[in-house]
Amino acid sequence: MKVLFTNAYFYRLDEKQWQLQKPYPPYGTIVAAAVARKDGHEVTLFDSSLETSPDNIQPIIAQVQPAYFVVYDDNFNYLSKMCLTIMRSACIKMMAHAKTAGCKILVNSPDATDNPLLYLEAGADVVMNGEAELTLLELLQGDTPIEQCLGISYLANKQLITNPKRQVLTNLELLPMPAWDLINIYNYRSIWMQHHGYFSLNIATTRGCPFKCNWCAKPIYGNRYNTRDAESVVAELKMLYTEYDASHYWICDDIFGLKPGWVRAFNQHLQATAITPKLKIQCRADLLLKEDTIQNLVEAGLDEVWMGAESGSQKVLDAMDKGTTIQQIYDATKLLKKYGVKVCLFLQYGYLGEEASDIDLTLQMVKDLLPHDIGISVSYPLPGTGFYNKVKAQLKEKQNWTDSDDLAMMYQSTFTPNFYKHLYSHTHKEFHLQKSKFSIRNLGKSLREKDIIQLKTAGKLPYYWLGKKWSSFKLKQLQNQ
């Protein structure tokens, strides 16, 4: 079969993300493409990530003339999990072009898994629910009647039919190396080098997350945790390092480092190579408290950790069923900094029951820990979560953000939506003010390169001080509305 793959996330349509100039290839998409190619299909990729419009797929469809058009989102990228309406619209537009050309359309994404009827009515022939590589193969082979194919939704007599779930793939070594050759690596590399001076690529080592935070949706991989062999991960890293000259890697697992034994094996295999990558990971505070684990991670090249702190209030963390403590966040940050790791914090405002005193505790945590960077969001009700069920009755027509900078409050929280918009800005001002103060305290006597950077940061102190004063005043006004 001729199969044209694509993904439905366009960085250029998400202004906030495009300004960052840190694009990553659609990793999950090229895994699926590799699976289809290994099975003997003729595979082509339209990589939407750096494209300007979904209409750009028209000439590709005309050229390839595929029998199947497969929208397979990168289910390892948190941006694809957010179900942004601007990306949903782009996906539907690409589907329309494929339908006009007579293609059979298969779709897999978190949004399609949560809303199969929407995609089927828009032209998809089949929605592949959850983890879908094996489902994809079965559909492409065409030997199984649609009524017997597990893990899919489809329309029969205009009625939605959802078949039983497919068993998850536990042996990830059955999957081939992602089809990196289908990616125009130069386009990504030129953006990274021009704006950051280094090149970063993404790689996944696990699937799923066993923890049960009640606001976190897992429509694709669910509450499980399966790992690739450490040796095969290192082999892929070595290939990317040597062939594509990427020195930095975002390990895009939901949770990296859950199994200390795997981390040790990963480090040992990496030490046996001649490569020295820098790694960025996502993890939980309670998994970053053992010194030997941190040492293995650092030896393997750990440069940056994004920790799901969420809040500085234990009351809020408990309401989220987070399963971590404030003390663990402080202890893990201290230990990581001891080994020179950049600690970044994910923060979340507006969860049910959060009050002004809880917000103050989060701001105090930022001041105390002085992370390398912060990522701020407001609570987002995603289908299939306990949090969603609690606020579902309040949700109106708008149930998704338009883009990643939307930050709309879609339910009744303690304060007004305008308050949280200003809180987002205020927290960033507080963060940058503390960074400026830190730089002033730590300026070296000689103007080495790192001291020049600190000097620039320190010079912005008056700007952030005034900005914080104004935002504090504005927040007080909004808090009383």
N, C-alpha and C positions, 0 to 999 in steps of 0.2 A: 504494500500500500504506500502511496505517497501521502505523507503526513506533515502538515505545517503546524508547528508549535508556536505559541506566543505566550506572553505574560501580560497582565493588565495593570501594571504599575508604571506610570510615566513620571519620572522625576521632574520634568519640565512643567508639568501641570500642577505640581505641588510647590508653590513658590518658596515656602520656608525651607523645604528640603533641597530645592535647586540652589538656593543661596548658599547652602553649606558646601556645595560642590564636593560631596563625598558619595558618589554613586557606586553601587555594587551590582554586579551581574545577577540575573535571576537564578540562583543556585538550584532551587527546587525544580525549576523548569528544565534545566539542562540534565538533571538526574533523570527525569521522566523521559526526555528525548533520548538519552543514552540507553534506557531500558527498551524503548521502542526500536532503536537502531540495532541493538544486540539481537532482537527477535527477527531481524531481517527486513524491517520497513525502511523506506527511503525517506529520510528525515531532513527537514529544513526548519530554521528558526527565524522568526521575526522578533527581535529583541526590542520590546517597547521602551525599555528603561530610559534610553537617551533620545527617543524619537520626539518629534514636536506635535504630532497629531495621530489619532487612531486611523485617520484616512490614509495615512502613508502605507497602510497594509494593502491597499487596493492593487498597486502594480505587482506586489509580491505574489498575491493570490493569482493574478493573471499569468504571471511567469511560471509559477510552480504547478498550478492546476491540481491542487491536492484533492484526494478523495475525502480526507478527514482534516478538519480544522480543530486543533486542540488548544483551548485556553487552559494552561496549567500554571497557576500562580506560584510564586516563590514562597512556599509556606514556612520558610525559615526566617523571613524578614518581617519584623514587627510592623512595618509600614503596610504590608499586604494583609495583615491580620486586622487592621483597623476598619475595614469595610468603608472606605471613603467614597462618598457618592460621586465625586468627579471621576474616580477610577471605574466605578460601576458603569457610569455612562459611557466611558471610553471603551470598556469591554463590550457593551451592548452594540456600540457602533461598529466595532470590528466584526462582531458576530453577524451583523446585518450585511456587511460586505461579503462575508463568507457564504451566507445563505443565498444571496443573489447569484453567487458563482456556483451554486449547487453542491456545496460541501456538506458533509455530515459533521455536525458540531458537537464536540464533547467539552465539558467545562468542569474544572476543579479549582476551588478556592474556598477560604473560610466563609466568604459572603454567600457563595452559591450553595455551600453545604447548609448554611443557616436559612437561606431563602431560595430553595430550588424552584419553586413555582414562578418566581419573578424571572429567572433566567430561562426557564422552559417556555414561558409565554413570550419571551423576547426573541425566541428562535433556536435555543439550544435543543438538540435532540435528546441528549442525556446529560444529567448532572452526576458527576462522580463524587460521592460523598466521602469525607475523611481521607485517610491515606489511600492513594489511588493508583499506584504504579501497576499492581497486579490486576486491578479492575480495568485499567487502560489496555493492558495486553489482551485481556479476554475480549474486550469490545473490538479491538483491531483485528483479532483473529477471526471473529465472527462465527465461531462454532457453537457458542452458548446462546440459547434463546434468551431474549431480553428479560423475560419473566423469571429466569433462573439465575441471572447475573447478580451477584451480591454487591451491595454497596453503591447502588445507583438509585436515582429518581428519574421518572419519565412521565409523559402524558399518555393516557389510554382513554379514548373517547372523551378527551378534554378534562379528564380527571387525573389528579396527581397520584401517582403510584410510587411508593418508596419501598424498595426491597430490603430484606434484612441486611444488617451490617456485615462487612467482610472482616474476617479475623485479621488482626494487625500483624505486620511483618516483624518477627522477633530477631531473625538473622539478617542483619543489614549487610553482611558480606555477600549476600546473593545479588546485591545491586552492583552494576558496573561503575567504573570511574565516570563522573559527570562529563558530558560532552563539551568540554571547554573549547574545543576547536570550532564550535558553532558561534562562539562569542567573538566580536571584534574587540579584542583586548586593548588594541592601541587607543581606541576612543576613550576607554576608561583611564588608561595609564596617562594620557596627555592631560586630562582634567586634574587628576591627583597631583601630578608633577608640577603643573602650572600653579596650582593654588596651595599646595601643601609641601611640595618638595620631596615627597616620597610616594610610593605606590602601594595601595592596600587592596587585597582581595578577600573574599569571604569563603568560609569552609565550615561544614557541619560535621560534628563527631557523634551526635546522639539524636534521638527523636523522643519528644515528649517531656513531661515534667510530673513527678509523682506527688508534688505538693498541691494543696487544695485551697489556695487563696480564693475567696468566694466572688471576686470580681474578675478573675482571669479566665477567659474562654479558651477552650482547647478543642475546636471542632475538627481538627485534622489528626493530631497525634494523641490527644487525650491524656488521661492520668496514668501514664506508664513511662518507663525510662529504659530504652534500648540503646546500646552503644555499638559503634563500629570497633573493629580491632585497632588497637593503638598503632600497630605496624602499618596498616593500610592508610590510616590518617597521615602518618609521617611520610609515606610514599607519595601521597597526593600533595602534601606541602612541599616536598622536595621537587616534584615536577613543576609546580607553580613557581617556586623560587628560582629554579634554574632556567626554565623555558620562558617565563614571562617577567622575570626580574622584579618580582613583588617582594618587598622586604617586610611588609606589615600585613597582619591577617586579623580580620574580625571572625572569631569563632562564634557563629551565630546560633549556637544552641540556646534553648530557653534557660538551661542550667548547665554550666560547665564545672567539672571538678567534684561531682557528687561522690564518685568512688575513688578514694585515695590510692588504691592499688592500680587503677587504670592510669591515674596521673603519673605515678612512678614509672609505669611501663612506657607511657608516652614520652616522658623525659629521657628514659634510657635509650629508646629507639632514636630520639632526636639527637642525643649526644653522639650517637654512632655515625651521624651524617656530618657533612661539612657546612651545613646551613645554620644560620643564626637569625631566625625570624623574630620579630616583635609581635606579641599577641595581645589582642583586646578580647575580653570575655565578659559574660553576664553571669552573675552568681548571687547567692544569698549570704547574708551575714553569718548565719549559723554554720555554713560550710567552709568558712575562712578563718577558723579559730585555732587550727593546728599548725604549729610552726613548721613541721616537716612537710606538710602539704604545700605551704607557701614557698618553702625552699625549693621543692620540686617544680612548682609553677614558675618561679623566678629563673631557675636554671634552664627551663624550657623556653624562656623568652618573654614571660609575662611582663607587659608594659602598662596595661590599663585594665581596671576592673570597674564595670558598671554594676553597682549593688542596688538591689531593689529595697531601698530603705522605706520608701513610701511616706512615712510620717515620723515625727519626733515624739508622738504621743502613744504610750502603750495602750491606752484605751482604744484608739483608732486601729492600731495593729490587731488587737484582739477582736474588734468588730469585723475586721477583714478576714479573720481566720488565717492570718499571715504565718503564725507559728514561729515568729522570731521576737526577740526582745530588743529594747533600746540599748541595753548594755552590750548585747552582741554586736550591734552596729558600731558602737564606740570602740569596742575591743578589736573587732576585725579591721576597722580603719587604722587604728594605731599599729597593729601588727603589719599590715600591708605597707604602710608608710615607712615602717622600720626597714623594710627591704627595698625601698625606693619605688614602690608601685604607685601609679597614679590612681587615686580612688575617686570615682565619680558616683553620684547618687541620683537614682530615680526618685522623684517626689510626686505625691498625689494629693491634691486638695479636693475638698467638697464631699468626702464620703459621708454617708448617713451618720448623724450624731456628732460630727466634728464641730467644735465650738471655737470661739476666739482664743481661748486658753490653749487649745490643742494646736492651733496655727502658730501661736507664739512659741510653743515647744519645738515645732519644726524649724522655725526661723532660728531658734537658739541652737539647734543641732547643726545647722549650716554654719553658724558662727563658730561653734566649738570645734567642729571637725575640719572646716575649711577644705572641702573637697577640691579636686582638680577641675571638675566640671559638674554641672547639675542638669538634669532633664526634668521639666515640670509638666504635669498634666492635671486635668480635673477628672474625677471619676467618670467612667464611660460605661454605660450599661450594655453589655454584650449578651446576645441570646445564649441560653444554655447555662448561665451562671446564677448563683443564688442571689447576687446583688440585682441582676436584671429582674428576677422574679419579685423582688421586694418593691421595685419602682415601676414595674410594667404598667400598672394602672394609670400612672402619671404621664406616660409617654404619649406624645401627640404625633402629628404628621412627621416632624423631624426626629428621626431615630438614629441618624448617623451624622458624623461630621462631614463637611464638604471636602476639606483637606486637613492636613495634620496640624495646621495653625488655627483651626476653627475654635476648639476649646469651648464649645457651647455646653451649657448645663441643660440637660434634657429632662430633668426631674427637679423636684422641690428640695433644695438643700437649705442649710441654715441661713445663708446670705444670698443676695441677689446675684444674677449672672454677671452684672457689671462689676460687683465686688471681686469676683474671682478673676476677672480679666485684669483688674488692677493689682490683685495679689500676685498674679503671675509676674507682672512687671516689677512689682516691689521686691519680690524674692530675688530676682536677678540683680536688682540694684544693690540689695543687701549683700549678696554674694560677691559682686564685683568691688564693692566698698571694702569688704574684709580682705579681698585679694590685694587691693591697693595698699591697705595698712600693713599687711604681711610683707609686701615687697619693700616698703620703706624701712621696716625693721631689719630686713635681711640684705640690704644693699652691701655689696662687697666694697672693699677699699680700692681695689683696682677694677677698671671697667672691662672685665672679661665679657664674653658674649652673653652669658646668662645674666650678668649684672645689668647689661644694656636692656635686656628684656624686662628685668625687674624695674629698671628705672622708668621705662615707658608705662608699665602698669602703675607704678607709684604716682606718676604724673597725672593720672586720671582720677586721683582721689577727690579733688574738689568737685569734679563733675558728678561722681557717684554720691558724694555726701549731700550735695544739693538735691540730686534726684531722689535720694532716699527720703530726705526731709519732706519733699513735696508729696511723694507717694504715700508716706505715713499719714500725712494730713488728709489726703484724699480717701485713704482706706477708713479712717475714723469717721469721715462723713458718710461713706457708703455703708459702714457697719451699722449705723443707726437708722438706715432707711427701712 
